Amino acid sequence: MKKLYFVILCLLAFGMIFGSAIAADEDTIYFGVNYELTGANPIIGESAIKGVDMAVNEINEAGGLVVNGKSYKFAYKALDNGFNTDESALNAQEFADDESIVASIGPNDSDMCMATQAIACGDGLPMISPWSTLVELTSCEYYFRACFTDTFQGAILANYAYNYENARTAAVLYDMSNPYNEGVATRFSEVFKELGGEVVESQTYNGKTGEEDFTSQLTKITGKNPDILLMPNFYEEIVSQATQARDMGYKGKFLGSDTWVDTSLLEWDTEGLLEGSAVVGHYHKDIASDVALKFIDNYHKIYGETGDPNDIVALNYDAVYLLKTAIENGQSFERKAIRDSLANIEVYEGVTGTMTFNNGNGDPTKSAVIMKIVDGKFQYVDSVTP
Amino acid sequence: MLLQQFINFLQLGSIYALAAISFSMVYGIAGLVNFAHGSVFTIAMYLLFYASTLLFKITSATWGVFVLSLMIASLGTSIVAILMERIAYKPLRNAPPISVVVSSVGVGMLLEYLALNLAGSKAKRMPNLIPDITIDIAGTTIPLFKIMIIVIAFIAMIILSLLVRKTQLGVAMRAVSQDKTAAAFMGIDSNRVITYSFIFGAVLATIAAGLYGSAYSIFAYNVGDTINWWSFIAAVLGGIGSIEGAVLGGFILGGINVIAPMVLPVSSYKDIVAFGVLIFVLLIKPTGLLGKNAAEKV
């Protein structure tokens, strides 16, 4: 009898959980967000949610989505993928099966995105990754991104190293367990060699095992004494890697990819080891457009932080607006129509620059910025247009 | 370069060894594979971070801060370990071993997510707990913290081994680990001894955390996952339940981590080597390198 009560109690509890879930509302249009809220890099999900919240609130305050003369409230359903590929795919499937979801944003990490790619195409759910620069991602016609690609980024870094820093020898240290890191490192090496430079050492580690000791790889790199060392890895690993490189006697400069761009990196670098390093980023407030300035200002008002919003906040904000633009351009909430409309966005003025999607795939044509770490700040150096 | 690599090996080996000892000791005495061990390590990291950050506001004496924050953090983790043992393990002492393992996994996750919710997802930078000085040995510059990590780890191991060999409590611990029932007949309160083993485990995990934090300053709430994993492997490799085995296992893993990338063409193959060695050793000696064969009583 006790067991029976227990079962009934459980059923009641489940009923309450599901009963309280958002009831479908005809005047509200939902998109899914599939974010890295927990797991190895929860800061990604935290930043992403900030960007989405800002955009959704702004859109609703300005009257929501206007389709066929009627205005709709814009809202999202969030699922946590735990920085885990299996859960990313499960979340994507859940969105694909939920008819109230018109499209989905995220994941941000390339590895997580690739796990959802088959569902985007197989089930025909348009997806926008705000931050994944992995080239293969948009080979599926339902996948879009709000950022540039690894090919573009790797080439910029190689050009910078060769032409701005006059580096002739370079080394790379990257996490081989993530296609993003590998993609940037590979493209950098290709272009650096084409330019006439030499990649003297290429060392890897497995970030999935939570490795924190890179000394043996760095000893090999330091032994070759390269002019510049590229570390296209997540920013939480960078200070450890730079400290260990200097401890091993590395004297050259460091070079970083867009994963570096977060003010925490500079806060942690208490010894100024990263001074003079260059990174590629998505926007910089020194060359910010009116859209970007308004965004930075609002961010400070809402979150009251002294630091500026990082690239992830900005790109997720842009991703929501891309979706809004696509829906309003196409005047439809149908998934196929949204996809077609996304693929034909001619001009979208975003926080991270002007984007154009008429080149036949899900990659926007947009520019990148080169920044240098000077006096503990990301200082604007140059913009690169494709 | 060779000297540098040797120091790196000792440094990594020391941290693994310390972490593995506490894993192994709890298993030896309480007969429990404590997968919450990594989370105790995580809590130690956070306590050290908060304690040292606060203390550095009052004083700039690095060594004083280091020792004092180690003491504060040890106290904190000991309390956590005692509570953990009382609430999640003691009531299960006569339950099937698998229930206790699952319980420990549960406790581990609970503590990890508690850390995430209390401290936030953003990674922290541990303040420099060891003065930032480099010293010259035979023309190679070695940061002082590397030497100190090795020295402190060895001191901790020596104190522990004296404690286990020379004190009454140590005798009681060894007795309980050999035979709980017989030890009880000799008037040993095995519950008390088990509690002590959890306290020692927590203190060792805290020291390991202090050293880890000095070597790799950035950490987040999931820092214990790696330690949990490697210390478990080190303990099994050396023979789980044996303190000497845990030390040996820790240094073997440290050695593989440092030597394999030097020898192999692709440095990330080292994990394959580490697990290969583990399987090879277990095939030849299923109880681990220094493990004793448990005599089955019929």
Interface residues (C-beta under 8 A of the other chain):
Chain A: T38 G39 A40 P42 I43 G45 E46 M176 S177 Q203 T204 Y205 N206 T209 G210 E211 E212 D213 T215 S216 Q217 T219 K220 G223 E236 E237 V239 S240 T243 D247 M248 G249 S264 E267 W268 T270 E271
Chain B: M1 Q4 Q5 N8 L12 Y113 L116 S121 K122 A123 R125 D132 T141 P143 K146 Y212 A215 Y216 S217 I218 A220 Y221 N222 V223 D225 T226 W229 N257 V258 I259 A260 P261 M262 V266 S267 S268 D271
